[in-house]
Amino acid sequence: MSSKSVLYTSSPLLASKTPVWRSKLIVALIALLFTGLAIRAAYIQVYANAFFQRQGQVRFARTLELPANRGRILDRNGLILASSVPASSIWAIPEDVKASPAQLAELAKLLEMPLAELNKKLGDEDKTFVWVKRQLEEPVAQKIHALGIPGIYQRKEYKRKYPEGETIAHIVGFTNVEDKGQEGIELTFNKELSGKAGSRRVIKDRLGRVVEGVGEQVPPVDGKDIQLSVDSKVQFFAYQKLRDAVIARKAKAGSVVVIDSITGEVLALANYPSYVPDKRQNLTGEQLRNRAVTDTFEPGSTMKPITVAMALEAGRIKPQTLIETGPGRFSIGGFTISDTHNYGTLTVEGVIQKSSNVGALKIAQKMTPHEMWDTYVALGYGQKPKIEFPGAVSGRLRPWKTWRPVEQATMAYGYGLSASLFQMAHSYTSFAHDGQIIPATMLKRSEPAVGVKVFSPENARAVRRMLQMAAAPGGTGQLAQTVGYSVGGKSGTAHKQVGKGYASNKYRAWFTGMAPIESPRIIVGVMIDEPSDGKYFGGIAAAPVFSEVVQQTLRMMGVQPDVSVKPQIITQTVEESF
């Protein structure tokens, strides 16, 4: 059966006439549709564009922070102690990372990161952003860029550098990866050092690349430089000598403070053990703690000159007043206070020279608790030091109304109150500055400090002579003597508190003094914590560090020697009392 061709043009359906209304309806619907689209477009473009612009900005517009360059920390001579250098931080879009096993292994090697840790970061739940590693050195960042791994990107930041390393770590402190101060001067002056970040409004694509800048750019304001009073050369030498003494004495730790007795500037503040500020892995509190201002302890015999000074000021004694210390012990309130020897009758000068506990307490008994408390407070004890430094503690000084007679007696030779090494050294400015306690500072000061009178100039000079005797042959601080300069100071040795009592075999050794003695230029305080080589007296463990630091510091400052240089060999046994 053959098929017949069908002519559609001759179809009866086409021959039927279409109603006019249907054509008009279709045209009207089409016109209505386009009118609706035009109205919708006008509504979006003119009346409701804010919403859609916000959505576009959320997805593609970004405000880039333009980091400010953190200010430098300088020593008194302009030497850089802390500065910021450019660094690169590595980040990734995990879902876009396309790398071969060899590339990932090389990336992990450059990052100094185990491959498993890198894979964990790249497999993070957040598929759009993850920090891989912050603040890499530029040569390493360039090698990572050369790998050409898709999904791995870099951001320019700043990294803090500390050229002087561990010698000055406890002063400058350090910053975190966000460039915020965490310790030391970096923390105290964080606002001034940080400056103010700028901003730039941009359009980014999905890979984080800037494709267009929009709006005005706000430039960053760099941080201010901070110039310290510290002399980095004095600091370096003090740290070295302290470290050597701690190691030699098999001690737990130690501290040194050097203060300019004319301006009140802190020239050095060293602690051992220390740390490297920009390499802080596996640090402990023992390393981080700035012991010179944060640790307090009973200062022992270094308080005896203050006891004598307040009694001189009150008019109860004179330098040649005789004090009976025999038979070398004294009972009060059920306690017996002893000297290391029976010194018999001593002058007030002799009490300081021989470091007699009995003599000191008998001098204290000539005053009221209120008088003693007032002087301690005037010298800064029991108060937080007013110094530009975080973590400085106040120590312990109980209200005078609560003192028992035995407590007044023990405070005369440094037990029953506590202070930091910094407080101890600072209080000695009252002797060096002719009776005035002067404000201390960590910032460079060009003018002599204005002090507050605590003792008369005559009494301050009298105590200085006693300190000179204490550091001379026959005194307890003979090893503090130095070549070319007259010195004066007081040693101290105190049992360490353990719980509510004292450890019989744990000590802290102190020496605090000044030089040259007639016109003091510097005050130096030294503390050795728990010397365990059997030589734990302050006159043996701490005084030699004082001697070396004084001699080197005065030479660096250009202070002329005030005594003829003669070879001196000290063969006498150094005495000490608690």
Secondary structure, 3 states (H helix, E strand, C coil): CCCCCCCHHHCHHHHCCCCHHHHHHHHHHHHHHHHHHHHHHHHHHHHCHHHHHHHHHHHHEEEEEECCCCCCEECCCCCEEEEEEEEEEEEECHHHCCCCHHHHHHHHHHCCCCHHHHHHHHCCCCCCCEEEEEEECHHHHHHHHHHCCCCEEEEEEEEEECCCHHHHHHHHCCECCCCCECCHHHHHCHHHHHCECEEEEEEECCCCCEEEECCCCECCECCCCEEECCCHHHHHHHHHHHHHHHHHCCCCEEEEEEEECCCCEEEEEEEECCCECCECCCCCHHHHCCHHHHCCECCHHHHHHHHHHHHHHCCCCCCCCEEECCCCEEEECCEEEECCCCCCEEEHHHHHHHCCHHHHHHHHCCCCHHHHHHHHHHCCCCCCCCCCCCCCCCCECCCHHHCCHHHHHHHCCCCCCEECHHHHHHHCHHHHCCCEECCCECECCCCCCCCEECCCHHHHHHHHHHHHHHCCCCCCCHHHCECCECCEEEEEEEEEEECCEEEEEEEEEEEEEEECCCCCCEEEEEEEECCCCCCCCHHHHCHHHHHHHHHHHHHHCCCCCCCCCCCCCCCCCCCCCC
